């Protein structure tokens, strides 16, 4: 595969799945999109869905960048969305990608409210290459493939984290008995100098 290719091989056969996140006609459209048997792509095998060696997935994440914005929340997801949108546009994300990031953070924060039964912590930082949103709570996620496999249409849950993995450029998740940390990365558009 050439560098920058939009496809990557999946589970040892000829099937390919998108490597980058091509969905960006306002993330909400992905949420509303119906998949049918004719258009759904095969999902990679469980062992192929995890990115990076197992030891890397168990390592703690590095600390957030110095000066990261920090926000505690319990139930006010509208405030979380407003903060994320403000920082996303300030960092330079185009409108459609800012909305995708808001959708992704809102989904993870809603999981905190619904499942963790504890306050959540949102941290946001950015540099010239990317914006990162980190959501942390006291809940645990026991499935290491959560969000990495496309759920069936009949599934009662699991769609949210899958959508998060589709709209973000990178998703990192660490979860153990002390809680869960999820980092959502989005690449910023690169400004090219004038000739």
Phi, psi and omega in degrees: 000139179284155177298140179081006180297147179274001181233152174225150180293151179233137170035050167071352176253190185280355181294140178235149177233155181299135176270320178264174183260093185282352183280121176198031173267071186053111185316334181298327181297325176296319180299324183271349184293133177263134178260135174240169186301333182282332185253343182292138177268148177301148180265138180298154178300155184308317182292333180276339185286335179280136181259131178088158180294151182307322181298323180294325180287341179268341180295143176298150176287149175295158180296155175301159179299147176303140180081011179299140176290139181234136182217127176263141179219154175239306181223345186278082181288336177298320178293320177300313180299319181296317179297314181297315180299316181300313181289324180297316180288324177297324180287340178110011176293140173296158183311311184296321179287326176298319179293321176300316180295319177301315178302313183296312180296319180299320179296313180293318179296323177296325176296323176300310182299318185282317190253325187281332181056030176217161176299153176250160179237129177246129173236140180227135173211160178207160174226204182283348184253326185204162170246140182233131173243126179247127177245130183226140177208181183269001179284170177232147174244116185273340181271111181293346179261009181306124180085351182265343179249139177288121179286156177289158179297334181278347182299139180279345181208180177093353181286324185298308180293331176294316178298319177305314180292337179278324185269341180267153179284332175206141175230126176245137180225133172230132180213131176209195184295345180270347179141190183234138173235127177235127178248129179249123181249138171226130178290140176269148177298139180270129178273122179267136179295148177291144179290000000 
